[in-house]
Amino acid sequence: MSTKTLFLAWQDKRDDGWQWYPMGRLDVTPPLYRFRYIGGAERARKATGFLPLSLDFPDMDKDYRSQELFPLFRNRVIAQGRPDRMDYLRNLDLPEHATPAEILSVSGGVRVTDTYEVFPKIEKGVDGEFTCRFFLQGRRHVSPSAQKRLDRLKPQEKLHVSLELANPVAGLAVQIQTTDYHMIGWTPRYLVDDLVMALAEGLGDYRAQVVRVNPQPAPSSQRVLIEMQGHWKEHEPMSGDDFRPLVD
């Protein structure tokens, strides 16, 4: 059975803005769940004094294994008995029988009580092709005309992907634009390094389109679901030091 890999990231608020660190890796091979800290956690420890997640994963040098999803992740998945579960899954464009890993891959598992986020490992095919889905970021930070354009988006509408070199918050960012050149938001932070690296090397070939537009009362962070497809000739995504497990 194939393994699905998710990463856990942490955002730290500093005087110079938010700093983003990938912290851990969750490998799901039913019925086994495996969690390990990765290089980003060690970088965060040196830069910020980050301490391990004491309740779930207190030792950064341990290989954690379980036949049940760890509570840190389980608490980020909508419960089976929730009356709004089907609406929630529909907003994610997922079926009723979606697994927790599939739900976390799209939803991000974001909670208002902390600054952790879950995201999927990009899997590149033998031909270099990859596909990923994400919710458009930064809706409230775009221009009034772009916000009006957002309200007119339709499923299957084609979009452009563009590199932003001087984002005031992140420095480097990847913009999403409509074909009539409205900048409507950004990709999630976890995609930026790989997309930027491939674009800079002339190796990136990206296509994007709208999957779903969720009206209110869907939260603003889950209003526009986007699918991006691309091709990398040589670049291996999420393979740098930040993503390497601290335990083999």
Beta strands, then each sheet from edge to edge (+ up, - down):
strand 1: 4-14
strand 2: 17-29
strand 3: 32-37
strand 4: 64-66
strand 5: 116-120
strand 6: 129-135
strand 7: 158-167
strand 8: 171-178
strand 9: 183-186
strand 10: 204-213
strand 11: 224-232
sheet 1: 4+ 3- 2+ 1- 5+
sheet 2: 6+ 11- 10+ 7- 8+ 9-
end
